[in-house]
Amino acid sequence: MSTIVQQSWKRCQESSLKATEKANDQIISSRRIKEIIQENHPLIRESFPLFTKLAPFLLSTEHIALLSDQDGNIIHTVGDPVFANQAQKVQLQIGANWTENNKGTNAIGTALIAQQPIQIQGEQHYFLENRFLTCSAAPIFSPTGELLGVIDISTRKEYSHPFALTIACMIAEAVQNRLMLAEAERVIALPRPLSPGSAGLSLPLVGLDQDDRIVSLNEMAKKQLGMGALGTTLQPEVERTGANIQDRRKRVWSMSASSQAMPYPRLAGSCPIFLQAKKLGQKAAHVDFPVLLNGESGTGKELFAQMIHETGPRSGEPFIAVNCSSISENLIESELFGYEGGAFTGANREGRIGKFEAAKHGTIFLDEIGDMSLRAQAALLRVLQEKVVTPVGSNQSRPIHARVIAATHRNLPEEIKAGRFRADLYYRLKGVSIQVPPLHKRTDLIQLAEHLIQKIAGGEPLFLSNEAKLKLQSHSWPGNVRELQGVLMQACFLSETYEIAEEHIQLEGLVEAALYQEDEQVVPSLRETELHAIKKALYMSGGNVSQAAKLLQIGRNTLYRKMAEYHITSPMNQGDL
């Protein structure tokens, strides 16, 4: 066994797990699965097209591919339905948790701890019941270095493909690069390092913001520049040797990046309640009070935070965003405050500075602060009061200078009453409170849609038809501006002329309802009706095939056969995400 596997077995034994007993087989509730999927929407969004391309290989080799979040919860699958059915016997399926605490030594859980690619073959699994498997896993990191989840490729041990681990690593790296391209204004590919065996390596990619500050790095760029490069500017001589992969600055800004004057075009709109929130943000930019942004998911709270940072005196310093809901409780202190080398298992030998230090004299944006655990809240409160951080494993405190902007979709006063949020931390964060309005309360929907279309189309003339405008206005927009942007992106893609028509606007719920309108002249075929019923049952059951079969009143094997017939290779491949 490798050292990593030996260490994993030792952890399992120390946790009193019995290899001959049955592993924890609890499945997360359908409601919680949907919440976890929503929380990891960007990760699933960027993984989905890669999994789709991988599907033919998986079908032909009797493999399945799985995506887990950073807590080991499986949230997406695709692959061979026959093996998927066998894998469900050990809960290798959506809704299962594959951390080592639950499943012993396994590719997903062990890769999360080791934070490096690993293959667990047959008897290397700790629990006897899992030893018919061979699983290859690679961790996925965000462009700023946070652990997001794991790509896993599994099969029966006798069918193991020699390139399964390589493919898992390639998919994980591709997901990270896609996340960078989705978030960064500009992406530069640096030259490959001149070293033996480097010819087959991927390109080092660096993501820059509007002010040419480094905001993201892929794995190759991390090795070349180090994580300390985040928040700094790329050296001119280094930039000259690179190649522009993406540059969206012209589509986003109507003025030069160096002229960050009002009215901040990235936050467009004319709705009075939106303009009032924007005015408060612009005013807050010129004072040093902490800011708390309240609003539903998808309303643009991070854009408000960026506006406050970029239009104030700290604009020349780093802007570091932290999603508090995506960092596990065990890692929150090391992520925020840093750690010394060897402070814990899997720690970088050289140690790592935390987000507060990385922000320097700039801004740290604590997104989804309402999801932070009480233990982490206590640690954060201490830092805000004392203005110093103590890295994990160190006894030396370091001063911090960053401004704090926090955001949440939760009602924090209610969370305080329920005992889930500290009142003292709330009042420490609530220097200036700004309510970002949900889209359904804004009166400028069409104007905002037209603004987004021009950004998406990159200056190409594209117009909404009157029917398309009416359809947009008829929707409740539970996903707010983020949902609107996704709908418009699809519409721009579907339109083959200069007009976006009603049929190009594809809204969740309305399309399904159209199948059953009484005045509908076209009756869907039996095949279409059956396909729709299967997709809906899988969605309502949270991807649990057994529950979906019960809803459809058919046998589970019949449902697997139908899924194979309609090429539904994963319960979550229905486009509902």
Beta strands, then each sheet from edge to edge (+ up, - down):
strand 1: 64-69
strand 2: 74-79
strand 3: 118-121
strand 4: 133-141
strand 5: 147-156
strand 6: 186-189
strand 7: 205-208
strand 8: 214-217
strand 9: 243-247
strand 10: 291-294
strand 11: 319-323
strand 12: 338-339
strand 13: 352-353
strand 14: 363-367
strand 15: 388-389
strand 16: 398-399
strand 17: 403-408
strand 18: 432-435
strand 19: 463-464
strand 20: 499-500
sheet 1: 2+ 1- 5+ 4- 3+
sheet 2: 8+ 7- 6+ 9-
sheet 3: 11+ 14+ 17+ 10+ 18+
sheet 4: 12+ 13-
sheet 5: 15+ 16-
sheet 6: 19+ 20+
end
